[in-house]
């Protein structure tokens, strides 16, 4: 039976098909749809959001106003895995705020995202 997310994340980019492999591996998602101007990556987890890579004509000009956090129990291990996929670290060390720890990174098109231990509630 088809599913529909309650929240979709859209990432503007220059070349969706080139970013597809990075984000597919980074998130462990499957390709639901792929075309030169739009890629839809779908999770197997029914509680997770899909990620759409949408082609836009203008280049990235400033810091993202919203970004994705990839949640991992060991931030440094996940950072190393993502660096091997083509991401780059944007600061030294691990940042923290209370019990949450994170590293800010950029994907191959310089879109910011974080690797975080996540917020518990």
JOFENJO-V184599 format. One record per pair of residues at least 6 apart in sequence whose C-alpha atoms are under 7 Angstrom apart, sorted by the first residue. I is the first residue (numbers start at 0). J is the second residue. If there is no record, write none. Layout:
# JOFENJO-V184599
[[I;J] [I;J]]
This chain:
# JOFENJO-V184599
[[4;48] [4;49] [6;48] [7;48] [7;49] [7;50] [8;48] [8;49] [8;50] [8;51] [9;50] [9;51] [9;52] [9;53] [10;51] [10;52] [10;53] [11;52] [11;53] [11;54] [11;55] [12;52] [12;53] [12;54] [12;55] [13;54] [13;55] [13;56] [13;58] [14;54] [15;35] [15;36] [15;37] [15;38] [15;52] [15;53] [15;54] [16;35] [16;38] [19;38] [21;84] [23;29] [23;40] [25;81] [28;40] [28;41] [28;42] [28;43] [29;40] [29;41] [29;42] [30;39] [30;40] [30;41] [31;39] [31;40] [31;41] [32;38] [32;39] [33;39] [36;53] [36;54] [37;51] [37;52] [37;53] [37;54] [38;51] [38;52] [38;53] [39;50] [39;51] [39;52] [40;49] [40;50] [40;51] [41;49] [41;50] [42;48] [42;49] [63;110] [63;111] [66;111] [66;112] [67;112] [67;113] [68;112] [68;113] [68;114] [68;115] [69;113] [69;114] [69;115] [70;114] [70;115] [70;116] [70;117] [71;77] [71;114] [71;115] [71;116] [72;116] [74;101] [74;114] [74;115] [74;116] [78;114] [85;106] [85;107] [86;104] [86;105] [86;106] [86;107] [87;104] [87;105] [87;106] [88;103] [88;104] [88;105] [89;103] [89;104] [89;105] [90;103] [93;100] [93;101] [93;102] [94;100] [94;101] [94;102] [95;101] [99;115] [99;116] [99;117] [99;118] [100;115] [100;116] [101;113] [101;114] [101;115] [101;116] [102;113] [102;114] [102;115] [103;111] [103;112] [103;113] [103;114] [104;111] [104;112] [104;113] [105;111] [105;112]]
